[in-house]
Amino acid sequence: SFDITEYVDFGGENVITVKVDHQTPSSRWYSGSGIYRNVDLTITAPVHVDLYGTKIETPDLAKNQTAVATNISTTVVNYSDQDQSVTLKHTVFPKDGDVKDAIGTFSTEAQNVPAGSSAEISASGTVNNPTLWDTSDNPALYTVRTEIQIDGQTVDTYDTEYGFRYFNFSAD
């Protein structure tokens, strides 16, 4: 990803071009070139969840699949010119489902994120009876929605796709 903030004319007309700069020789098995994935433009508020800014862990899932202890670490970026007191709200619900079908919701206490910097904010909560992810044609997936709130107002929403799963190896 690329941050193009300094190149954008806010309120003006902008043209954004994405191109391939194919250079040879190439070390890839296929030396052709092109754009083979989606190209997205993401517009964020000054205070937002960083790209790939959530880490979700369920350390005791193998022992308890009914009331699952869930830890979420979120990187919050504050590009504004003043410190911000933020609260994070995390909601876990079935992928392609509705928030009203949530199997877990928890929030953090308000925390300060200094102007022009970022902070990692941790939260812990319980998720109830998730269906475990597997390798079938229809694996059970969930959306973990993270909302950043300032003074009770949601200023950013960030969705993370997640599957509850665990594995282990043994001599047996």
N, C-alpha and C positions, 0 to 999 in steps of 0.2 A: 504494500500500500504506500501511497505517497500523500503527504500533507501539502495541498496546493493553496492554503489560505493566503499566503503572501502574494500570490499571482492573480487572485480573484478580485474583480472590480465589483464590490457589493453595491447593489442597486443599479449597476450598469449591465451592458451586454457582454457575455463571455462565450468564447468558443473553446471547448476542451477537446483535444485530439489525442487519441491513443494510437500508437503505431509500434510496429516491430522493427527493431534495428538488428537484422540478422548479420552475424559476424562469422566468418569462417577462418580457420577450421573450427569445427564444433566437436566437443567431446561426447555429445549425445549420440545414441544409437541411430536416431533419425536426425539428419542434418537439415531438414527443411525448417520452415518457420511459419508463424502465424499466431493468431490469438485463438486459443482453444477453450477458453473459459469465459464466463460472464465478466463484463467490466461494469462495475457499479460506482456511482457517485454517492458518497455518504455525507450528509450535511448534519453537523452536530451543533448543539448549544455550547456556549462557552464552558459550562460545567457539564461533563459527560463521562460515561464509562469508556475507558480506553479500548481500542480495537483489541479483540481477544482478551479483554480485561477481566474475565471471571474464571475462577478456578473452583471446582466443586468436588468435594470429597465426602465419602460415606465410609468412615474407617471401620465401623462395626457391622456392615451390611451382611457379612457371612454368618454372623451370630443372631442378628435380629432383623427380620424383614417386615415387621408390623409397624413399629414406631422407630423409624430410621433416623438416627442422628446424622444431620447434614451440616457440613461446614462449607461456607462460601467466602472466598476472598475476592474482593473487587478492587481494581485499580480505577480511581476516580481522578480525572484531569480537570484542573481549574485554569482555563485560559483567560479568565476575567481579570480585572485590575484590582480586585479586592478579595480578601479572605472570605470563604463561604462556609457556613455551618450546614452540613448536609446530613440527611437521614436516608438510609437505604431500605427499601422494602423488596423482599424476594417472594415471588409466588411461583409454586410448582404446579403445573397442570398438564394434562395429556397433550402431546403434539397435535396440532390441527384441531385441538379442542377449544373449550371455552374456559375463561378464568373462573367462572362460577363452579366448575368441576375441579377446583384446586384440591390437591391432596396435602398441601402444606403452604403456610404463609408465615413469614416472620420478618421482623424489622430490627434495625440497629438503633442505638442511641445516637443523638446528633454528634457529629464529629467535625472538626475544623479542617478544611483543605486550604492551605495558603495560596494566595494569588500567584499565578504563573507557575504553578507546580502541580504535582500529583501526590496522592496518598493511597495506601493500601488499607482498605477497611474490611474487617472480618466480621462475619455473622454466623451464628449457630442456631439451628432450629430442628424441628422434627417433621418428617414427612411420613404420612400414614399409608401403609399397605401399597407401596408401589409394585407394579408388575415388573418383574425382572426382564432386562434386555436379553435377547438371544439372537442366534444367527438365522432365524427363520425368514420366510418371505415377508413377514409382518412383525418386525421386532418392536417391542414396547418402548416407545420414546416419549420423552417429556420436554416441555419448554420450561426453562427457569427464567422468569421475567424479573429483571432487576430495574427498579425505578429509583431515580435520584430525586429526592424531595428537598426543596428549600422553602422554609416558612410554610410548610403544608402543601405547597404546589409542586407537582411533578414537572421537572425540567428536562429529564431524559429518561428514555425507556430502552433497555437493551435485552434482547432475547438470546438465550443460549440453549441449543439442543443438547439433551442429556439422556443417557440410558443408565438405569441402576443395574450394576453388574459387579461381579467379583470373580476371581479365579485363583487357583493355587496349584502348586506342583508338589508332588510327594513321591517317595520311593515306591509307593504302592500303586 
